[in-house]
Amino acid sequence: MWRAVTRFLIRNNKILDYALLYLSLVASIGIVIYLGAGGTRGMSDYLESFITWMFNALGATLCLRTCISLLDNKADGKFRSAELALTLYFAGLFILRSSTDPLYVSGGWLYAGIFSIFLIELSKGSLFFDRFYFNPTLLFVISFLLLIMVGTLLLMLPNATNGSPLSLVDALFMSTSAVCITGLSVVDISANFSHFGQIVLVVLVQLGGLGVMTFTGFFGYFFSGGFSYKNQLMFTELVAENKLAAVINTLLKIVFITLLIEVLGAIAIYLCVEDTSFSGKGSRSLFAVFHAISAFCNAGFSTLPQGLHDEAIRFNYTLQIIVAMLFILGGLGFGIVLNVYYFCKRWIVNFYKRLAIRQAFVYKAWVINFNSRLVVWTTFILLVIGSLGIFFLESERSLAEHQGIAGKIIGAFFMGASPRTAGFNSIDMNLLSFPSIMLIILLMWIGASPGSTGGGIKTSTLAVAVLNLFSLIKGKDRVEAFGREITTDSIRRSSAIIFLSLFTLGVAVFALSITDGDIKLLELAFESVSAFSTVGLSLGITAKLSDAGRIILALVMFVGRVGTLTLFIAFIKKTSLKSYRYPQEKVLF
């Protein structure tokens, strides 16, 4: 009898999965309404009781499913451990909430548990997309669109702003800017957004920076017992991993590295700002977390009225260096950061063994792979060009307020690095000279590196185009770098990306000149490039744009984030390979 009941429960375990998903969805909606919509005192008390009741119901359902999974011998070990840890959280909080300690009575603990259940069940559900004939690239595009829609609804809630709620166009613009990690803003985040609104904004930045499918895949792996073969095939394209066996490992490392760097960055930012600049430790902590996520994800949002040029931190050079390191790491790309980490780790281990046990160095060829070499060198050259250019062009203008050569050098370095998709400004953008604006437009157009949280045409695209140019000048029939030959497909892709970026920017500037013709062409071009490359720097015209202009800029941000070439690949059916070839002809140039 007991065995029959056990087998029945194991076979019907999916019912509990659906129950947890829909219960957590309803509870999450209740929390959002409670926090974001406000209402009468009676309504708030009712919602608070409802959320508590839903928390208890979720805890009971989760406990039952955990017991069933422990009885199931086929259940994955990771799945059991993760489920058990979450169950203990619910059980422990249920017991602690019976005490009078306000620390445990706080609703934040309940919200964390409910959102965790919803995120986990939603993540597990995302792994079933492999049952449908979805193009992974199309799924990537759709996930961003859905996140933008959800973000728009959340930012329109009354409690998201301190004054009147955002209009549909403004909420759509801000949501798109956050999800596409751009940083352009039509409202003052520090004055118009409440703490709830700022938290919504930074969550959208985090999900947009990592990618919705990457984030859900991470949780889905732990709480579903692993990936199927089709799951792994789908995620090879989403995380840009060529080896099928390394997909899971790459996915976990991407999320782990992101969260680790952001936590360390938040701690460093918290320590280098003073309490006197904030209303309390809570505001100081929110500032640190917000800017760590915004910097590493290359979003460029700030909770200060004038960004990092605000009077409170304008000359805090330690903060500028920390923020710069965060967005440079985020702009390098996860694969590059991981590759450099392995290289540094190998040399540290070699030095340790040499000093400790007198062991000879162990050399290994090509620890730093070709793509890492290409990206790191290109990034280094662009940082030098950008920093020197800003230093010499702006020493007597926007950098004049920085006293001493060290302050000017740090300010120039920060503004030389920021245009490549970070979007933070430590100087007054209105004081920039025309040559500096043109240099910043060029740096914004180039952008960050492939596989990163940044936009633009990417450093690798520029490097391949430049190498191809020198190859043509020298009369060579192939493009080479670092002892390797670059494939024809890579050269064709770089040319296509450059053409599509210039075409998109041309259309954007043309459209904005129609909707907002009263604004100078240079300012419209600057704003368009900033939106397309998901940078966020502005000459101060974003809030002056018409509703039509804001929608155009939102579309440009979306196209720039997912990539013009990616959109074509997602929606245009590939041509089947032909077994014949036409005779070749040379084109005159």
C-alpha positions as CSV (number, residue, x, y, z in Angstrom):
1,M,0.0,0.0,0.0
2,W,2.8,2.5,1.0
3,R,4.8,1.6,-2.1
4,A,1.7,2.1,-4.3
5,V,1.1,5.5,-2.8
6,T,4.8,6.5,-3.2
7,R,4.8,5.4,-6.8
8,F,1.6,7.4,-7.5
9,L,3.0,10.6,-5.9
10,I,6.3,10.3,-7.8
11,R,4.4,9.8,-11.1
12,N,2.2,12.8,-10.4
13,N,5.0,15.0,-9.1
14,K,4.3,17.4,-12.1
15,I,1.0,18.4,-10.5
16,L,3.0,19.9,-7.6
17,D,5.3,21.7,-10.0
18,Y,2.4,23.4,-11.7
19,A,0.9,24.2,-8.3
20,L,4.1,25.9,-7.2
21,L,4.4,27.8,-10.4
22,Y,0.9,29.2,-10.4
23,L,0.7,29.8,-6.6
24,S,4.1,31.7,-6.8
25,L,2.9,33.7,-9.8
26,V,-0.3,34.8,-8.0
27,A,1.7,35.6,-4.9
28,S,4.3,37.6,-6.9
29,I,1.5,39.6,-8.5
30,G,0.1,40.3,-5.1
31,I,3.5,41.5,-3.9
32,V,4.0,43.8,-6.9
33,I,0.5,45.3,-6.3
34,Y,1.2,45.7,-2.6
35,L,4.6,47.4,-3.2
36,G,3.9,49.3,-6.4
37,A,0.2,50.2,-6.5
38,G,-0.4,51.4,-3.0
39,G,-4.1,51.9,-2.0
40,T,-6.1,52.3,1.1
41,R,-5.0,51.0,4.5
42,G,-7.7,48.3,4.4
43,M,-6.5,47.1,1.0
44,S,-2.9,47.0,2.2
45,D,-3.8,44.9,5.2
46,Y,-5.8,42.5,3.0
47,L,-2.9,42.1,0.6
48,E,-0.4,41.6,3.5
49,S,-2.6,38.8,4.9
50,F,-3.0,37.3,1.4
51,I,0.8,37.3,0.9
52,T,1.4,35.6,4.3
53,W,-1.2,33.0,3.5
54,M,0.3,32.3,0.1
55,F,3.8,32.0,1.6
56,N,2.5,29.3,4.0
57,A,0.7,27.5,1.1
58,L,3.9,27.6,-1.0
59,G,5.9,26.3,2.0
60,A,3.6,23.3,2.5
61,T,3.5,22.4,-1.2
62,L,7.3,22.7,-1.4
63,C,7.7,20.5,1.7
64,L,5.5,17.9,0.1
65,R,7.4,17.9,-3.2
66,T,10.8,17.7,-1.4
67,C,9.6,14.7,0.5
68,I,8.5,13.0,-2.7
69,S,11.8,13.8,-4.4
70,L,13.7,12.3,-1.5
71,L,11.7,9.1,-2.0
72,D,12.5,9.1,-5.7
73,N,15.7,7.2,-6.3
74,K,16.0,8.6,-9.8
75,A,16.1,12.2,-8.7
76,D,19.3,14.1,-9.4
77,G,21.5,14.8,-6.3
78,K,21.9,18.5,-7.1
79,F,18.1,18.8,-7.5
80,R,17.6,17.2,-4.1
81,S,20.1,19.4,-2.3
82,A,18.7,22.6,-3.9
83,E,15.1,21.7,-3.0
84,L,16.1,20.7,0.5
85,A,17.9,24.1,1.1
86,L,14.9,26.0,-0.1
87,T,12.5,24.0,2.0
88,L,14.6,24.6,5.1
89,Y,14.5,28.3,4.3
90,F,10.7,28.3,4.3
91,A,10.4,26.1,7.4
92,G,13.0,28.2,9.3
93,L,11.3,31.4,8.4
94,F,7.9,30.0,9.4
95,I,9.2,29.2,12.8
96,L,11.1,32.5,13.3
97,R,8.1,34.6,12.3
98,S,6.3,33.4,15.3
99,S,8.7,35.5,17.4
100,T,8.3,39.2,18.1
101,D,11.7,40.1,16.6
102,P,11.0,42.7,13.9
103,L,14.0,41.4,11.9
104,Y,12.1,38.2,11.1
105,V,8.6,39.7,10.9
106,S,9.7,42.0,8.0
107,G,7.9,41.2,4.8
108,G,11.2,41.2,2.8
109,W,12.0,37.6,3.9
110,L,8.6,36.5,2.6
111,Y,9.0,38.3,-0.7
112,A,12.5,36.7,-1.2
113,G,11.1,33.2,-0.7
114,I,8.1,33.7,-3.0
115,F,10.1,35.3,-5.8
116,S,12.7,32.5,-5.5
117,I,10.0,29.9,-6.0
118,F,8.6,31.8,-9.0
119,L,12.0,32.3,-10.6
120,I,12.9,28.7,-10.1
121,E,9.7,27.3,-11.5
122,L,9.8,29.7,-14.4
123,S,13.4,28.7,-15.1
124,K,12.5,25.1,-15.1
125,G,9.7,25.8,-17.5
126,S,12.1,27.6,-19.9
127,L,14.0,24.4,-20.4
128,F,11.0,22.9,-22.1
129,F,11.2,25.3,-25.0
130,D,13.4,22.6,-26.7
131,R,10.2,20.6,-27.4
132,F,9.2,23.3,-29.9
133,Y,11.0,24.1,-33.1
134,F,12.2,27.5,-31.8
135,N,15.2,29.1,-33.4
136,P,17.5,29.9,-30.3
137,T,18.2,33.3,-31.8
138,L,14.5,34.1,-32.1
139,L,14.0,32.9,-28.5
140,F,16.7,35.3,-27.4
141,V,14.9,38.2,-29.2
142,I,11.5,37.2,-27.8
143,S,12.9,37.0,-24.2
144,F,14.1,40.6,-24.4
145,L,10.8,41.8,-25.8
146,L,8.8,40.1,-22.9
147,L,11.2,41.5,-20.3
148,I,10.7,45.0,-21.7
149,M,6.9,44.6,-21.6
150,V,7.0,43.4,-18.0
151,G,9.4,46.2,-17.0
152,T,7.1,48.8,-18.7
153,L,4.1,47.6,-16.6
154,L,6.2,47.7,-13.4
155,L,7.5,51.2,-14.0
156,M,4.0,52.5,-14.6
157,L,2.9,51.5,-11.1
158,P,2.2,54.5,-8.8
159,N,4.7,53.6,-6.2
160,A,7.5,53.3,-8.8
161,T,7.8,57.1,-8.9
162,N,7.7,59.8,-6.2
163,G,5.3,62.0,-8.2
164,S,2.8,61.2,-10.8
165,P,3.2,57.8,-12.5
166,L,5.1,57.5,-15.8
167,S,3.3,57.7,-19.0
168,L,3.3,54.6,-21.3
169,V,5.9,56.0,-23.6
170,D,8.2,57.1,-20.8
171,A,7.9,53.8,-19.0
172,L,8.5,51.9,-22.3
173,F,11.6,54.1,-22.9
174,M,13.0,53.5,-19.4
175,S,12.3,49.8,-19.5
176,T,14.0,49.4,-22.9
177,S,16.9,51.5,-21.7
178,A,17.3,49.3,-18.7
179,V,16.9,45.9,-20.4
180,C,19.1,46.9,-23.3
181,I,21.6,48.2,-20.7
182,T,21.8,51.6,-22.3
183,G,21.4,54.2,-19.6
184,L,19.6,56.9,-21.5
185,S,16.9,58.5,-19.3
186,V,13.9,60.8,-19.9
187,V,13.4,61.4,-16.2
188,D,15.7,62.2,-13.3
189,I,16.2,58.8,-11.6
190,S,17.2,60.3,-8.3
191,A,14.3,62.7,-8.0
192,N,11.5,60.9,-9.9
193,F,12.0,57.2,-9.0
194,S,11.2,55.8,-5.5
195,H,13.4,53.1,-3.9
196,F,10.9,50.5,-5.4
197,G,11.3,52.1,-8.8
198,Q,15.1,52.1,-8.5
199,I,15.1,48.4,-7.5
200,V,12.9,47.5,-10.5
201,L,15.3,49.4,-12.7
202,V,18.4,47.6,-11.4
203,V,16.7,44.2,-11.7
204,L,15.9,44.9,-15.3
205,V,19.5,45.9,-15.9
206,Q,20.8,42.7,-14.3
207,L,18.5,40.5,-16.3
208,G,19.2,42.4,-19.5
209,G,22.9,42.3,-18.9
210,L,23.1,38.6,-18.3
211,G,20.3,37.7,-20.7
212,V,17.0,36.3,-19.6
213,M,17.6,32.8,-20.9
214,T,21.1,32.7,-19.3
215,F,19.6,33.6,-15.9
216,T,16.7,31.2,-16.1
217,G,19.0,28.5,-17.5
218,F,21.2,28.8,-14.4
219,F,18.4,28.2,-12.0
220,G,16.6,25.7,-14.2
221,Y,19.7,23.5,-14.2
222,F,19.9,23.3,-10.4
223,F,16.3,22.8,-9.8
224,S,15.3,20.5,-12.7
225,G,17.9,17.8,-12.2
226,G,20.1,18.9,-15.2
227,F,19.9,19.6,-18.9
228,S,18.6,17.4,-21.7
229,Y,20.6,17.0,-24.9
230,K,18.3,19.5,-26.7
231,N,18.7,22.0,-23.8
232,Q,22.5,21.8,-24.3
233,L,22.1,22.4,-28.1
234,M,19.9,25.4,-27.5
235,F,22.3,27.0,-25.0
236,T,25.3,26.5,-27.2
237,E,24.1,29.5,-29.2
238,L,22.8,31.5,-26.3
239,V,26.1,31.4,-24.4
240,A,28.3,31.3,-27.5
241,E,29.9,28.0,-26.6
242,N,31.2,25.8,-29.4
243,K,31.7,22.6,-27.3
244,L,28.5,20.9,-26.3
245,A,30.1,19.2,-23.3
246,A,31.2,22.6,-21.9
247,V,27.8,24.4,-22.2
248,I,26.7,23.7,-18.5
249,N,30.1,24.7,-17.2
250,T,30.2,27.9,-19.2
251,L,26.7,28.9,-18.1
252,L,27.4,28.4,-14.5
253,K,30.7,30.3,-14.7
254,I,29.1,33.2,-16.5
255,V,26.5,33.7,-13.7
256,F,29.0,33.0,-10.9
257,I,31.7,35.4,-12.3
258,T,29.0,38.1,-12.8
259,L,27.6,37.9,-9.3
260,L,31.1,37.6,-7.7
261,I,32.5,40.7,-9.5
262,E,29.3,42.7,-8.7
263,V,29.4,41.7,-5.0
264,L,33.1,42.6,-4.7
265,G,32.4,45.9,-6.6
266,A,29.5,46.8,-4.3
267,I,31.6,46.2,-1.2
268,A,34.4,48.4,-2.7
269,I,32.0,51.2,-3.6
270,Y,30.3,51.1,-0.2
271,L,33.7,51.5,1.5
272,C,34.9,54.4,-0.6
273,V,31.9,56.6,-0.1
274,E,31.0,58.4,3.1
275,D,27.9,58.1,5.2
276,T,27.5,61.9,5.2
277,S,26.5,61.8,1.5
278,F,23.5,59.5,2.3
279,S,20.5,59.5,4.6
280,G,21.5,56.3,6.2
281,K,23.3,52.9,5.7
282,G,20.3,51.6,3.7
283,S,20.7,54.4,1.1
284,R,24.4,53.9,1.1
285,S,24.0,50.1,0.5
286,L,21.4,50.7,-2.3
287,F,23.8,53.2,-3.9
288,A,26.7,50.6,-3.8
289,V,24.6,47.7,-5.2
290,F,22.9,49.9,-7.8
291,H,26.2,51.3,-9.2
292,A,28.1,47.9,-9.1
293,I,25.4,46.2,-11.2
294,S,25.0,49.3,-13.4
295,A,28.7,49.5,-14.0
296,F,29.5,45.8,-14.6
297,C,26.4,45.5,-16.9
298,N,27.6,48.7,-18.7
299,A,24.2,50.3,-18.1
300,G,25.4,53.8,-17.0
301,F,22.4,54.5,-14.7
302,S,23.1,56.4,-11.6
303,T,20.9,57.4,-8.6
304,L,22.6,60.7,-8.3
305,P,21.2,63.8,-10.0
306,Q,24.3,64.5,-12.2
307,G,25.7,60.9,-12.2
308,L,29.3,60.6,-11.2
309,H,29.7,64.3,-11.9
310,D,27.6,65.0,-8.9
311,E,29.2,67.4,-6.4
312,A,29.1,64.8,-3.6
313,I,31.5,62.4,-5.4
314,R,32.9,64.5,-8.3
315,F,36.4,64.3,-7.0
316,N,36.2,60.8,-5.5
317,Y,38.9,59.3,-7.7
318,T,38.9,56.0,-5.9
319,L,35.2,55.5,-6.8
320,Q,35.9,56.4,-10.4
321,I,38.7,53.8,-10.7
322,I,36.5,51.1,-9.1
323,V,33.6,51.9,-11.4
324,A,35.9,52.0,-14.4
325,M,37.4,48.6,-13.6
326,L,33.9,47.2,-13.3
327,F,32.7,48.4,-16.7
328,I,35.9,47.5,-18.4
329,L,35.7,43.9,-17.1
330,G,32.0,43.8,-18.1
331,G,32.9,45.1,-21.5
332,L,35.6,42.5,-22.1
333,G,33.2,39.7,-22.2
334,F,32.7,36.6,-20.0
335,G,34.9,34.3,-22.2
336,I,37.8,36.8,-22.3
337,V,37.7,37.4,-18.5
338,L,37.6,33.6,-17.9
339,N,40.5,33.0,-20.3
340,V,42.6,35.7,-18.7
341,Y,41.7,34.3,-15.3
342,Y,43.0,30.9,-16.3
343,F,46.2,32.5,-17.6
344,C,46.8,34.4,-14.4
345,K,46.0,31.4,-12.3
346,R,48.5,29.2,-14.2
347,W,51.3,31.8,-13.6
348,I,50.5,32.2,-9.9
349,V,50.5,28.5,-9.4
350,N,53.8,28.2,-11.3
351,F,55.4,30.9,-9.2
352,Y,54.1,29.4,-6.0
353,K,55.5,25.9,-6.9
354,R,58.8,27.4,-8.0
355,L,59.2,29.2,-4.7
356,A,57.7,26.6,-2.4
357,I,58.9,23.3,-3.8
358,R,61.5,24.4,-6.4
359,Q,59.5,22.9,-9.2
360,A,60.3,24.0,-12.8
361,F,57.8,26.1,-14.7
362,V,55.2,24.2,-16.6
363,Y,54.6,25.9,-19.9
364,K,51.4,25.4,-22.0
365,A,50.9,26.8,-25.5
366,W,48.0,29.2,-26.3
367,V,46.6,29.5,-22.8
368,I,45.4,32.9,-24.0
369,N,43.5,32.0,-27.1
370,F,43.3,33.9,-30.4
371,N,40.1,35.8,-29.6
372,S,41.3,36.9,-26.2
373,R,44.6,38.2,-27.7
374,L,42.7,40.1,-30.4
375,V,40.1,41.6,-28.0
376,V,42.6,42.5,-25.2
377,W,45.0,44.2,-27.6
378,T,42.3,46.1,-29.4
379,T,40.7,47.2,-26.0
380,F,44.1,48.3,-24.7
381,I,44.8,50.4,-27.9
382,L,41.3,52.0,-27.7
383,L,41.8,52.8,-24.0
384,V,45.1,54.5,-24.7
385,I,43.7,56.5,-27.7
386,G,40.5,57.5,-25.8
387,S,42.4,58.5,-22.6
388,L,45.1,60.5,-24.4
389,G,42.6,62.1,-26.8
390,I,40.3,63.3,-23.9
391,F,43.4,64.4,-21.8
392,F,44.8,66.7,-24.6
393,L,41.5,68.0,-25.9
394,E,39.8,68.6,-22.6
395,S,42.6,69.6,-20.2
396,E,41.6,73.3,-20.3
397,R,37.9,72.7,-20.7
398,S,35.8,70.0,-19.0
399,L,38.9,68.7,-17.1
400,A,39.9,72.1,-15.8
401,E,37.9,71.7,-12.5
402,H,40.2,68.7,-11.6
403,Q,43.1,70.0,-9.6
404,G,46.5,68.4,-10.2
405,I,47.8,66.2,-13.0
406,A,46.6,63.0,-11.2
407,G,43.0,64.2,-11.2
408,K,43.1,65.1,-14.8
409,I,44.7,61.8,-15.8
410,I,42.0,59.8,-13.9
411,G,39.3,61.9,-15.3
412,A,40.6,61.5,-18.9
413,F,41.0,57.7,-18.4
414,F,37.5,57.4,-17.1
415,M,36.0,59.4,-19.9
416,G,38.2,57.7,-22.5
417,A,36.9,54.3,-21.3
418,S,33.3,55.1,-20.6
419,P,32.1,55.9,-24.1
420,R,32.6,52.3,-25.2
421,T,29.2,51.4,-23.8
422,A,29.5,52.2,-20.1
423,G,27.7,55.6,-20.3
424,F,28.9,57.1,-17.0
425,N,30.1,60.7,-17.1
426,S,32.5,62.3,-14.6
427,I,32.6,65.6,-16.4
428,D,30.1,68.1,-17.7
429,M,29.1,66.9,-21.1
430,N,28.0,70.4,-22.2
431,L,31.6,71.6,-21.9
432,L,33.0,69.1,-24.4
433,S,34.7,70.5,-27.5
434,F,33.6,69.5,-31.0
435,P,36.7,67.2,-31.6
436,S,36.0,65.5,-28.2
437,I,32.4,64.8,-29.2
438,M,33.5,63.3,-32.5
439,L,36.1,61.1,-30.7
440,I,33.4,59.9,-28.2
441,I,31.0,59.2,-31.1
442,L,33.7,57.0,-32.7
443,L,34.4,55.2,-29.4
444,M,30.6,54.7,-28.8
445,W,30.2,53.2,-32.3
446,I,33.0,50.7,-31.8
447,G,31.6,49.6,-28.4
448,A,32.7,46.7,-26.2
449,S,33.8,43.1,-27.0
450,P,31.7,40.1,-28.1
451,G,30.0,38.1,-25.4
452,S,30.0,41.1,-23.1
453,T,27.3,43.3,-21.6
454,G,28.2,46.1,-24.0
455,G,27.0,47.1,-27.4
456,G,28.5,48.7,-30.5
457,I,29.9,46.9,-33.5
458,K,32.4,45.3,-31.1
459,T,36.2,45.5,-30.8
460,S,36.7,42.2,-32.7
461,T,34.7,43.6,-35.7
462,L,36.9,46.7,-35.8
463,A,40.1,44.6,-35.5
464,V,39.2,42.3,-38.3
465,A,38.2,45.2,-40.6
466,V,41.5,47.0,-39.9
467,L,43.6,43.9,-40.4
468,N,41.7,43.2,-43.7
469,L,42.5,46.8,-44.7
470,F,46.2,46.4,-44.0
471,S,46.2,43.0,-45.8
472,L,44.7,44.7,-48.9
473,I,47.3,47.5,-48.8
474,K,50.2,45.0,-48.5
475,G,48.8,43.0,-51.4
476,K,48.3,39.8,-49.3
477,D,45.6,37.3,-50.3
478,R,44.7,36.4,-46.7
479,V,44.3,38.1,-43.3
480,E,46.6,37.0,-40.5
481,A,47.2,37.9,-36.8
482,F,49.1,36.3,-33.9
483,G,50.2,33.4,-36.1
484,R,46.7,32.5,-37.2
485,E,44.7,33.1,-40.4
486,I,41.3,34.7,-40.0
487,T,38.5,32.9,-41.8
488,T,36.7,34.4,-44.8
489,D,33.4,34.0,-42.9
490,S,34.7,36.3,-40.1
491,I,35.8,38.9,-42.6
492,R,32.3,38.8,-44.3
493,R,30.6,39.1,-40.9
494,S,32.6,42.1,-39.9
495,S,31.8,43.9,-43.2
496,A,28.1,43.0,-42.8
497,I,28.0,44.3,-39.2
498,I,29.7,47.6,-40.1
499,F,27.4,48.2,-43.0
500,L,24.2,47.3,-41.0
501,S,25.3,49.6,-38.1
502,L,25.9,52.6,-40.4
503,F,22.6,51.9,-42.2
504,T,20.6,51.6,-38.9
505,L,22.2,54.9,-37.6
506,G,21.5,56.7,-40.9
507,V,17.8,55.6,-40.7
508,A,17.6,56.6,-37.0
509,V,19.1,60.1,-37.5
510,F,16.9,60.6,-40.5
511,A,13.8,59.6,-38.6
512,L,14.7,61.8,-35.6
513,S,15.3,64.8,-37.9
514,I,11.7,64.5,-39.0
515,T,10.2,64.0,-35.5
516,D,12.5,66.5,-33.7
517,G,13.9,68.8,-36.4
518,D,14.3,71.7,-34.0
519,I,17.3,69.9,-32.3
520,K,20.8,70.2,-33.8
521,L,21.9,67.4,-36.1
522,L,25.1,66.7,-34.1
523,E,23.0,66.2,-31.0
524,L,20.6,63.9,-32.8
525,A,23.5,61.9,-34.2
526,F,25.2,61.7,-30.8
527,E,22.0,60.4,-29.2
528,S,21.4,57.9,-32.0
529,V,24.9,56.4,-31.7
530,S,24.6,56.3,-27.9
531,A,21.3,54.4,-28.2
532,F,22.5,52.0,-30.9
533,S,25.7,51.2,-29.0
534,T,23.8,51.0,-25.7
535,V,26.1,53.6,-24.1
536,G,23.8,56.1,-22.3
537,L,25.9,59.2,-22.7
538,S,23.8,62.2,-23.7
539,L,24.3,65.9,-24.6
540,G,21.1,66.6,-22.6
541,I,18.4,66.2,-25.3
542,T,16.8,62.9,-24.3
543,A,14.2,64.5,-22.1
544,K,13.5,67.1,-24.8
545,L,12.5,64.5,-27.5
546,S,8.9,64.1,-28.6
547,D,7.0,60.9,-27.9
548,A,7.7,59.8,-31.4
549,G,11.4,60.5,-31.0
550,R,11.5,58.5,-27.8
551,I,9.9,55.5,-29.5
552,I,12.4,55.7,-32.3
553,L,15.2,55.9,-29.8
554,A,13.7,52.9,-27.9
555,L,13.7,50.9,-31.1
556,V,17.3,51.8,-31.9
557,M,18.3,50.7,-28.3
558,F,16.6,47.3,-28.9
559,V,18.1,46.8,-32.3
560,G,21.6,47.8,-30.9
561,R,21.3,45.3,-28.0
562,V,20.2,42.2,-29.9
563,G,22.1,43.2,-33.0
564,T,20.9,44.0,-36.5
565,L,22.5,40.9,-37.9
566,T,20.9,38.8,-35.2
567,L,17.5,40.1,-36.0
568,F,17.9,39.2,-39.7
569,I,19.1,35.7,-38.7
570,A,16.2,35.3,-36.4
571,F,13.4,36.2,-38.8
572,I,14.8,35.3,-42.2
573,K,14.9,31.7,-43.2
574,K,18.3,30.3,-44.1
575,T,18.9,29.3,-47.7
576,S,19.8,25.6,-48.2
577,L,23.3,24.9,-49.4
578,K,23.7,24.4,-53.2
579,S,25.9,21.8,-54.7
580,Y,26.8,24.1,-57.6
581,R,28.9,27.3,-58.0
582,Y,28.8,30.0,-60.6
583,P,31.9,31.2,-62.4
584,Q,33.8,33.9,-60.4
585,E,34.1,37.5,-61.5
586,K,36.1,40.4,-60.1
587,V,34.2,43.6,-59.2
588,L,35.8,46.9,-60.0
589,F,36.2,49.4,-57.1
